[in-house]
């Protein structure tokens, strides 16, 4: 009985120590999510405006630019999967990896070869465990991405997009990331980054007046200058959306873990009290039994 009581107390101390860790991680995520949300709100309008400007330039351009021209035969498609470097974020990583698998399977059904580009250690470990080839991977910045990180990714993708198929080139680029909707909701989404899809009357700005653009020196020259900025800004916005989603998921997961630790401590404390009560009852029974035995032996003598 005493051993059982010690075991309960040891478990309580262990759970309380774990609770301190999860509580600290919850507070850290809560403090960082504010900056991550502000970064998303600041970059999203710029990315939308730049996308509209590139679409307008492409619609008014006579240039057969490779970044906006559909290739007659799409043989290899790049899939950029934006995962996380760390765990303890609930189903965040598993949902984005699952969406990446769905997109990969859909592209393969179309007869396209897949070229994986990975962001985050979780995606790298996922592909490494399954011994799948990877073109390039970037790690170490998923919870706080910088524009230089997005620029490095964009330059590599654009460089491979400009190569021929025989030289390892890619024909289209898809980005799988987690879109931050709110602190409660984050959605795994897929966008086709290149070739740029110019579709009139669709997109996030439906119902708004479309601005009129004048291009100097020409729409073709403006397009050459805007396309690299477009690629980098869209990737940067995707990384920021993913970072905010990761922090929100981690905060929820750590809060749930802290609440579960509280419930477990209450349960273990109740069991420890029962064990202690049983131990006291047993000791009293032994004392009373010993006293009765002594009294009986004394009366016989």
N, C-alpha and C positions, 0 to 999 in steps of 0.2 A: 504493500500500500504506500509506504514511504517512497519507494522507487517510482511509482506512478505519479505521485505528487511532484517529485523532482522533474520528471519528464514534462509534465504540463507547464511547470514554471520555466523550464528551458525553452519550450516552444513559444511561450508568451514573450520572452525576451527576444527570441529570434524574429518573431512577427513584428514586434515593436521597432526593432532595428531596421527591418525592411520597410516599415511604414515611414520612418524618417527619410529614407532614400527616395521613396516614391513621392512623398510630399514635397521634398526639395525639387525633384524633377518637374513636378506639376507647377510649382511657383516659377521655376526658370522658364518653362515653356510659356506660361501666362505672361511673363514680362517681355518675352521676345516676340510673341505673336502680335503685339501692338505695332512694333516697328515693321514686321513683315506685312501686316495689313496696309500700313501706310505706304510701303514700297509698291505693293500691288496697285493701290489706288492711284499712285503717281505715274506708274509706267503704262497702265492700261490705256488711258486716253491717247498717249503718244503713239503706242503701237497701233491703235485703231486709225488714228489720223494718217499715220505713215502708210498703212495698208491701203487706205482710200486714195492717197496721193499716188502710190505706185499703180493701183488699178486704173486711175484716171490717165496716168502717163502711158500705161500699156494700151488703153483703149484708143488713145490718140497717136500712137506710135506706128510707124510703118516698118520699124526695125524687127527683123526676125531674130529676136534675142533668145538665146538658149534657156534663160531662166524663166521665160514665160511661154515658150513654145512647146506644145505637146510633141513628144517624140513619136515617130510612126510605130515603133515597136518598143515596148517597155519590157526589158529582160531582167533588170536587177533593180530592186526597190530597197531603199535604206529606211530602217526603222530606228528612230532615236527614242529610247526608253528612259524616262526621267524618274529614277527611284530615289531612295534615301541612302545615306551612309550609315545610319544607326537604326537600331530597332526600338523596341518599347514604344511603338506608336500604333498599337492595335492592328487593324487590318489594312493599314495604309500601303505598305509595301506589297502585300499579297494581292491587293486589288489592282494595283498598277501593273504588276507582273502578269496577272491574269488577263488584263486588257491587252497587254503586249502580245501574249500568246494568241488571243483571239484575232488580232490584226494580222499577225504573222501567218496564221492558218488561212485567213481569208485571201491574203495576197498570194500564198502558195497555190490555192485553188484556182487562181487566175493564171497560173503558169509562170509566176515571177520568182526569180531568185532573191533571197533575203540577205541583206547586208546589215547586221546588227551594230548599232552604235549605242553605248551604254553610259548612263550618268548615275553614279552612286554605287556603293559597295554591295548593296543588296542585289541589284541586277547583275553585277559582276559575279557574285557568288552563285547566283541562280544559274547563269550560263556556264560557269566553270564546273559546277557540280555535275551538270549534264554533258560536259565536254563538247560544248558547241563553239564553233569558231566565232570570234568577235573582231570586227574591223578596228575599232578604237573604243577606249573607255576613259572616263574622267571621274575622279573621286576627290573627296575632301572638302566640298563646299556646298553640299545640297541644302543645309539648313540656313546658310547665309551666302547666297550666290552674289558674285560681283559681275559687273559688265564685262570685265576682261575674260572671265570664264565663258560667258556666252559668246564673246567674240572669237575665242579659240575654237569653240565648237562650230560656230558658223563658218569660219574660214576653212576648216577641214571639210565640212559638208559641201560647201560651194566648190572647193578645189576638186573633190571627188566627183561632183556633179558635172564638172567641165571636162572630165576625162572620157576617153572612149571605153567601151565595154571591155575590150580586150586588155586594157590597161588597169582594170579594176574599177572603172567608172560606174556611176549609178544613174538611173534614169528618172527617178522620182524620190522624194523625201517625205516621210511621214513622222510626226512627232506624237508620242504617247506621254501624256502628263496628267496631273491631277489639278482640276480647276477648283479654285477656292470660291465657294458660294457663300458660306457663312461659317460660324464657329461650330455648327452642328453638321453641316452638309458640305461634303467635298466629292466631286465627281471625276471619275477617270474619263478623259476625253482624248480624241485623236484628231489631228489636223493634218492636211497635206500642205507642207510648206512650199515645196517646189515640185513641178512648175506652178507658178502662181495662177490660181483660178480667178479669172475676171468674170464675175457674174453680176449683171446689172439687177438692181432691185432686191438683192438679198444681202444678208449680213446683219450685224448688230445695230446698224443705223437706219433700218427701215422706218419710213415715216418722216425722216428728217430731210431737209433741203440739201441737195448735193451741191457743193461749192463749185464755182467755175474756175478753172485753172488756166493760166497763161504760162507757157513754157519758154524759158530763155536759157541757152540759145535755141534749143529744140527739144521736143519730147524724147527723142532718142538719147540725147546727151543727159537729160534729167534722169531718164530710166537707168542709164549706166551708173549714175551716181547714187540713186536711191536704192537699187536692189540689194547691194551689200548691207546697207543700213536697215533695210526691211528684214532681211534674214536675221541679223544680229538682234534687232529689237524684239522680234517675235520669239526667238529662243530665250532671250533674257526675261521676257514676260512670262513664258512658260516655266522657267526656273523659279521665278518669284512666286508664281501661283503654287507651284509644287512645294516650295519652302513654307509658305503660309499654311498650306494643307497639312504638311508634315507636323508642324508645331501644334496646330489645332488638334490633330489626331493624337499626338503624344500627350497633350494636356488632358484630353478626355480619358485616355487609357490610364494615365497616372492617377487621376482623380478616382477612377473606378477601382484601381488597385488599392488606393488609400482607404476608400470606403470598405472594401472587402477586408482589409487588414483590421479595421476597427471592429467589424462584425466577428472576425475570427478571434480577436483578443477577448471580446465579450464572451464568446462561446467557450474558449479555453479557460477563462477566469471562472466561469460557472462550473465547468468540470473540475477545475482545481479545488474550488470550494467544496464541491460534493466529495471529492477524494479526501480533503482535509477533515470534513465532518465524519466521514466513514472511519478515518484513522482515529479521531478522537473517541468515537463511539466504541471502536474496538478496544482502545486503551482502557476506557471506563469499564467495559465488560470484563477485561482481563483483571483489572484491579478488584472489582466486585467479586469475580470468581475466586481470586486468590484469598480475599478476606473471608469468604464463605468457607473455603477449604480450611483456613487456619482456625476459624471458629468451630468447625465440625471436629477437627482433630483435637482441639482443646477440651471440648465437652466430653469426648470419649475417654480422654486421659483422666 
